[in-house]
C-alpha cells in the first residue's frame, strides 16, 4: 500500500528519509506517524505546522531522542 504524500515538500523529504532508514510511516487524520525499526520510538509529523522552524526542530528531536542516527557507523 502506498502512503499519501505530505502536502509540504520539506516534510515529505523527512518522511522519505525515515522510510529509507527503516521507519514505518503511516497517515492519520491530522498528522503522520513515524515508528522506528526497534519499536521504542514514535514521532508525529503534523499536516499543517504553524512553526516556521518545524522541520529543523523535528530533525533535532529525532536526532536527540530516538534511534534516528543509529545506522551510521562511527570510526
N, C-alpha and C positions, 0 to 999 in steps of 0.2 A: 504494500500500500504506500502510495506517495503522499507525503505530508504537504499541506498547503504552505505557500511561501509567506514569509513575514513581509508586511507592507513597507517596512523601512529597510532600504538596501543594506545599510551598515549592520543592522541587527540580523538580517538574513545571513550575512557573512559570518557572524558569530555562531549562528545555529549550524551552518555548514561545517565550520571548523570543529564544533562539538561532535558532529556526526563523524567527521574524519578521525577523531580521537576515540571513537567507540561509544560516545554518549548516545543515549536513546532520547530522541526529541519527539514530543507529541504536542498537539494543539488542544487547548481548552477554549471556552467562550471568550475570555478576556486576556489570555496570555498563553505562551508556550511553556511547556515544562521540559527541563533537561535533567536527565538522570544519568549519573556517572556509571561506568562499567562495573565498579566494585559494589554499587548499590547503596553506598553510605551517604551520598550527596545528591540533593535535589535543588535545582535552581529554577526560578520562574523568570520569564522574559515577557514584559508587558507588551501589548499590541500598540498602545499609544502612550509612551512615556512622556511625562511633562518636563523632565530634567534634560537640558541640552547636553549634559555630560553623562548621560545614562550608559552609553556604550563603554566609555572609559571606566566608570565606576563598576559596571558589570564585570569587565575583564579583570579589574583589580580584586573584586570579591572572589571570582573564580580562582585566581592565582593564589590568594591567601588562604581561603577556607575550604578548598576542595582538592581533589587529586588531578586537577587540570593539567599540570605540567609533569606528572609522574612518568610519562612515557619518554621524556627527554633524558638522555644519558649524560651523566656528569663525568668530566675527565678525571 
